[in-house]
């Protein structure tokens, strides 16, 4: 990726590089007229993943500008494909008026799409929640908080290192948030995206403030989570991440419920598969126990 502050860059490319610098681990969809364009390494990656054409037009700071683009009217299908591949995308829109702008039209990121924060019904599986999960390791226990953002359902629980894989199999998260240091070890090739956050984003005091602000409460007593500090840390990081990706529009998330392992019987992954509750042994959604009962209609 070219240096952001190179004076030889065109004004538009300087604008793009500033935006890209704020989202280094995401693909940036940069709106230009009727297309979203990707540049440099993003263009190469998108061309490979989406099977779209990679081109090079002109140069900036003496370097060829590699480009790939998708039409704005079809962007959702491309976002869906990228998310299924575990990628995150920052969608950058034109917010200025081209007729009055001096220099590049003003642009900013208006939407961030990650595997665990999808809310568009067209991109979601209508038979399964799209789960965003946060994990925080504390005193050899793991606090968990998870959110089905489209529905606004949020839950929390505690688990152990030994039971973590069973919980991951049960919840089937699309994306997992962990700290960038001291995090629990996750299984390889688990089928979910992993986002590493700075440790400070799991700070207990900050988590309480984030949750009470989100739920508009004085404290967390009513939710039964006060005795689970590790789960509070996970829930705080989760809610802040969801808020950041959605531009603060998560008012429909109004509370959480705590799962207590003493009140239910857990089913290990092997038993769950053998009973074919929600998925057959071959990985199909039917015929299963759930498919026989799932006849609701609206």
Order of alpha helices (4+ residues) and beta strands (2+ residues): alpha-beta-beta-alpha-beta-beta-alpha-beta-beta-beta-beta-beta-alpha-beta-beta-alpha-alpha-beta-alpha-alpha
